[in-house]
Amino acid sequence: MNSWIEIEADSDFSLDNIPFGIGLIPGSGKCICTRIGNTVINLAGMAKLGYFDHPGFRVSDFEKPVLNDFIANGKKSACRVRTIIQECFTKGIVSDSDMSLIRQIALHKASEIQMLMPLQVGDYTDFYSSMEHATNVGMMFRDPANALLPNWKHIPVGYHGRASSILVSGAEVHRPKGQIKPADAASPVLSPTLQLDFELETAFVIGKGNSLGDSISTSEAEDYIFGMLLFNDLSARDIQSWEYVPLGPFLSKNFASVISPWVVTLEALEPFRCAGPVQQPEVLPYLRFEGERNFDLKLEVLIKPGTGSEVSVCKSNFNYMYWNMSQQLAHHTVNGCNMRVGDVCGSGTISGPVEGSYGSMLELSWKGTKPLQLPDGSERKFINDNDTVIMRGFGEKDGIRVGFGEAAVTVLPAKQG
Ligand code: CA
């Protein structure tokens, strides 16, 4: 598809993508936007010009602080909006005078638009679905000979996270404080974490709710998934290792998680669908599924020290996931738990099979025993103050590229006092 808007060959935001986000538009406030190349398209502006009259959208439908209502209208109507945008921005469809009207009313340079938190997230769940990650963590913290716990290949293990501290890319986060217990100390101390970490994850966004008491089967699951995001589940490892027994992570995880601003629809990711790892032993019937349910999405983590330039520290792929999103959602609701539009489910850290593909500093530096050397001469066991952690991800196949942009967060020193 050839657009009349410039799109660089390596842009995440091709005509095949058309994700949805919330932009702060000068003079109009918060609006639902999409992006092509380096151009943000204000969909409220497009509605003003009448492009969405046919599906019956009003301008006010796009003048929204979050995407929840738009998503709740259903995939069909979101897909209709995507199709209209794809047509309209394909070369040769609209007239020169219409193009100039669109430029005037609806187009903005991406560098000039602040992207905001796209969702009102009611609930956030984090899974633990990469076998490589679970194995690495099990080897470090428990028993190398029995790294995976007995339940792991039977249950998509997860826990309920904290929705209030999910932030959008560009956020600054102070190094959190909490209880840590140094190995040689008799008692814990209150301290800024010394082991601040990222977790390379994606997340899926719930697009349709189920009633309390009802379950979602693996065959229905993708109807309930609106799209995906990059997700950095920031973690404080020293706080985590002291507090997590017996109920799991608490303050080590709930201080901040960071998402990319554009929700990429499942439809846009269709070209990258692929088979996942073989599941052995066979899973229970409610977790079995038909067809290919994984996606080939390349993921990368970079660290940008305060005054330095970006350094790539990890390259992984979403297709390493042992448990797929359909299984996660079927498991989440098998007890009748109700999902709501805008809920977010994190994949869990996505580690690959080789060292450079590990999705956390915990694994990359093997608990601090193998520090990473940065080109500026510094080393990293975990994340330093003033580091910016950047996650990127995209699918690419047969000349089609669809990506997420980035999820970036800068770590500030701990607050005093
Ligand atoms: Ca996590």
Residues whose N, C-alpha, C, O or C-beta is under 5 A from the ligand:
A	BS01	CA	D126 F127 E199 D233 G348 T349
